[in-house]
C-alpha cells in the first residue's frame, strides 16, 4: 500500500470523526422553556467559535424563529419538497442566519404542513446538517409524539427540561421511565429549569426523584427569560452578566468538554495506519 493511499484512507477516517453532534431538547410538559433553552444554548455555543445550527423540530407549532426575531424565507417544508435533489450545498441555501452566527432551519409556517414531515426526510436533513456543523440542536414538541421520539433516537445527547412543579416532575419521571424501556435513557441528561423558584420541592431533591444525579441547574429568572422570548433576543446576548446567562454558558462549556473528550478518545490510529506503519518499520529494518 502506498503512502498516498494510506493518507487518503486516514483523511476519510478523520472526516468521519468530524461529524457534528446532535442535541435534542425535549420535555414531558409544555411551558418549561424548551425553545428558550434551545436558542440560548445555541448562541452560547456559537460564541465559542463553534459552527452551530438549530432544527426547529416542533413541526406543528415551532417558535424558534420568534425566539430569535427571524422571519424565515424557507422552512422544513421547502426542504422536503427538494428532498430528492438535496445535498450539503442546496441545504445551506434554506438556512436562516442569526446575527450570532447560528444557522436555523425553521419549522413549517402552517400546522397542516407538519404531516409532510417524515422520519426518513428529517433523518436525511439532519445527516447533511451534521456534516457541516459542529452542533445541531433540535427543539421538539411536548412529550413522546412519533416525530419527537425519532429525534430522540437519532440524537447523540438529549436534554430533558423539567422544573420544580409537581405535575412537571411526575410527567418527566414517566417519560424517563419510557425512554428506559426503549433503551434510550443513557443519552438523557435532565435540566432543572427555574431551579431556584419557590416550591414545596427543593432542587436538591430532584436527582433522587428522577434518578439522575448529574443534572444541569438553571436558576429562576422568569422576567428575563420571558422578555427574551417576547422580544426575540436570546438573553445570553443582552443579559450575559445575569446568573441565568452564566448558567447556560457553563452548560455550553461542559457540553463542549464532553465532546472534545469523546472525539479525542475516538481518534486512535486506524487498523490500516497501524498495518502500514508496521510494514514500513519492517522494510527499514531490512535495509
C-alpha positions in Angstrom: 0.0 0.0 0.0 1.4 3.4 -1.0 1.8 6.4 1.3 -0.7 8.3 -0.8 -3.4 5.5 -0.4 -2.9 5.4 3.3 -3.1 9.2 3.6 -6.4 9.1 1.6 -7.8 6.5 3.9 -6.7 8.3 7.0 -8.3 11.5 5.7 -11.6 9.7 5.2 -11.4 8.3 8.8 -10.7 11.7 10.3 -13.6 13.2 8.3 -16.0 10.6 9.8 -14.8 11.7 13.3 -15.6 15.3 12.5 -19.3 14.6 12.2 -21.2 17.1 14.3 -23.1 16.3 17.5 -26.8 16.3 17.6 -28.5 17.5 20.8 -32.3 17.1 21.2 -34.1 19.3 23.6 -37.4 17.8 24.9 -39.8 17.9 27.8 -42.7 15.9 29.2 -44.8 19.1 29.7 -45.3 22.4 27.9 -44.2 25.7 29.2 -40.9 24.6 30.8 -38.6 26.6 28.5 -37.6 24.2 25.7 -37.4 26.8 22.9 -35.8 29.4 25.2 -33.1 26.9 26.2 -32.6 25.8 22.6 -31.9 29.2 21.2 -29.8 30.4 24.2 -27.7 27.3 24.3 -27.1 27.5 20.5 -25.9 31.1 20.8 -23.7 30.3 23.8 -22.0 27.5 21.8 -21.6 29.8 18.8 -19.8 32.3 21.0 -17.0 29.7 21.3 -16.3 29.9 17.5 -18.2 26.6 17.0 -20.4 26.1 14.0 -24.0 25.7 15.3 -27.3 25.1 13.7 -30.9 24.7 15.0 -33.6 22.5 13.5 -37.0 23.5 14.8 -38.4 20.0 15.3 -41.7 21.2 16.7 -43.0 20.8 13.2 -46.6 21.9 14.1 -46.1 24.9 16.3 -42.4 25.8 16.2 -41.3 29.1 17.8 -37.5 29.2 17.2 -37.9 31.9 14.6 -40.0 34.0 17.0 -37.4 33.5 19.8 -34.7 34.8 17.6 -36.7 37.5 15.8 -36.2 35.9 12.4 -38.7 35.8 9.5 -37.6 32.7 7.7 -37.7 32.8 3.9 -37.7 29.0 3.8 -38.8 26.2 6.2 -38.5 22.4 6.5 -41.5 22.2 4.1 -39.4 23.8 1.3 -36.5 21.5 2.0 -38.7 18.4 1.9 -40.1 19.5 -1.5 -36.5 19.3 -2.8 -35.5 16.2 -0.8 -34.6 14.1 -3.8 -32.0 16.5 -5.0 -30.9 17.7 -1.6 -27.2 17.9 -0.8 -25.0 20.0 1.5 -24.8 22.9 -0.8 -28.5 23.1 -1.6 -29.5 22.6 2.1 -27.3 25.6 3.1 -29.5 27.9 0.9 -32.5 27.1 3.1 -30.9 28.2 6.4 -31.8 31.5 8.0 -28.8 33.0 9.7 -29.0 34.7 13.0 -26.7 37.7 13.8 -24.9 35.5 16.3 -23.8 33.1 13.5 -26.3 30.3 14.4 -28.0 28.8 11.3 -31.7 28.0 11.6 -33.9 25.6 9.7 -37.4 26.8 10.6 -40.5 24.7 11.2 -43.3 24.9 8.6 -45.4 28.0 8.9 -48.7 26.2 8.9 -49.6 23.3 11.3 -51.1 21.2 8.5 -47.7 21.1 6.7 -46.3 19.0 9.6 -47.9 16.0 8.0 -45.5 16.2 5.2 -42.6 15.7 7.6 -41.4 12.0 7.7 -38.8 10.3 9.8 -36.7 9.5 6.7 -36.8 13.0 5.4 -35.8 14.5 8.7 -33.0 11.9 9.1 -31.5 12.9 5.7 -31.7 16.6 6.5 -30.0 16.1 9.9 -27.3 13.9 8.4 -26.5 16.7 5.9 -26.6 19.4 8.7 -24.2 17.3 10.8 -21.6 17.1 8.0 -21.2 20.8 8.0 -21.9 21.9 11.6 -20.2 21.1 14.9 -23.5 21.0 16.8 -27.1 20.7 15.7 -29.6 21.5 18.4 -33.1 20.3 17.8 -36.2 21.8 19.5 -39.1 19.4 19.8 -42.8 19.2 20.7 -44.1 18.1 24.0 -43.9 14.5 25.2 -43.3 11.4 23.1 -45.0 12.0 19.8 -43.7 9.9 17.0 -41.7 12.8 15.5 -40.2 13.7 18.8 -39.3 10.1 19.6 -37.4 9.7 16.3 -35.4 12.9 17.1 -34.5 11.4 20.5 -33.5 8.1 18.9 -31.2 9.9 16.4 -29.6 12.3 19.0 -26.1 11.9 20.5 -27.3 13.7 23.6 -30.8 14.5 24.9 -31.6 17.4 27.3 -34.8 16.8 29.2 -36.2 20.0 30.6 -38.1 20.0 33.8 -38.8 22.3 36.8 -39.9 22.1 40.4 -43.6 21.8 39.8 -45.2 18.5 40.9 -47.0 17.8 37.7 -43.9 18.5 35.6 -41.8 16.2 37.7 -44.4 13.5 37.6 -44.6 13.6 33.8 -40.8 13.9 33.5 -40.3 10.7 35.6 -42.9 8.8 33.4 -41.1 10.0 30.2 -37.7 8.9 31.5 -39.1 5.5 32.5 -40.5 5.1 29.0 -37.1 6.0 27.5 -35.5 3.5 29.8 -37.8 0.8 28.4 -36.8 1.9 24.9 -33.1 1.7 25.8 -32.7 5.4 25.3 -32.2 6.6 28.8 -28.4 6.6 28.8 -28.2 9.5 26.5 -30.6 11.7 28.5 -29.5 14.4 31.0 -32.1 16.4 32.9 -32.1 20.1 33.0 -33.8 21.6 36.1 -35.0 24.9 34.8 -36.0 27.6 37.3 -34.2 25.6 40.0 -34.3 28.5 42.5 -38.0 29.1 42.3 -40.1 28.8 45.4 -41.6 25.3 45.6 -42.5 22.6 48.1 -39.9 20.6 46.3 -36.2 21.6 46.6 -33.9 21.4 43.6 -31.6 19.1 45.6 -34.5 16.6 45.8 -34.9 16.3 42.1 -31.9 14.0 41.3 -33.3 11.4 43.7 -36.8 11.8 42.3 -35.7 11.4 38.7 -32.7 9.1 39.4 -30.4 11.5 37.5 -27.5 12.5 39.7 -25.7 14.9 37.3 -28.4 17.3 36.1 -27.8 20.8 34.9 -29.3 23.6 37.1 -30.7 26.7 35.6 -31.7 29.4 38.1 -35.0 31.1 38.1 -35.3 34.5 36.4 -38.7 34.3 34.8 -38.8 38.0 33.9 -35.6 37.9 31.8 -36.5 34.6 30.2 -40.0 35.8 29.3 -38.7 39.1 28.0 -36.1 37.4 25.9 -38.7 35.2 24.2 -41.1 38.1 23.6 -38.5 40.5 22.0 -36.7 37.8 20.2 -33.2 38.4 21.7 -31.6 35.5 23.4 -30.6 36.6 26.9 -27.1 35.2 26.6 -26.6 38.2 24.2 -28.0 41.2 26.0 -28.1 39.8 29.6 -24.9 37.8 29.6 -23.9 39.0 33.1 -27.0 37.6 34.8 -26.9 34.3 36.7 -29.3 32.9 34.1 -27.0 33.5 31.2 -23.9 32.4 33.2 -25.6 29.0 33.8 -26.3 28.5 30.1 -22.7 29.4 29.2 -21.5 26.9 31.9 -23.7 24.2 30.3 -22.2 25.1 26.8 -18.7 24.7 28.3 -19.5 21.4 29.8 -21.1 20.1 26.7 -18.1 21.0 24.5 -15.7 19.5 27.0 -17.6 16.2 26.8 -17.5 16.4 23.0 -13.7 17.0 23.0 -13.1 14.1 25.3 -15.2 11.8 23.1 -13.5 12.9 19.9 -10.1 12.5 21.4 -10.9 9.0 22.6 -12.2 8.1 19.1 -9.1 9.4 17.2 -7.0 6.3 17.7 -4.8 5.1 14.8 -6.8 3.0 12.4 -6.0 -0.6 11.6 -4.8 0.4 8.2 -2.5 3.0 9.7 -1.0 0.6 12.2 -0.5 -2.0 9.4 1.2 0.5 7.2 3.5 1.7 10.0 4.4 -1.8 10.9 5.2 -2.7 7.3 7.3 0.5 6.9 9.3 -0.3 10.1 10.0 -3.9 8.8 11.3 -2.5 5.5 13.5 0.0 7.3 14.9 -2.8 9.4 15.9 -4.9 6.4 17.7 -2.0 4.7 
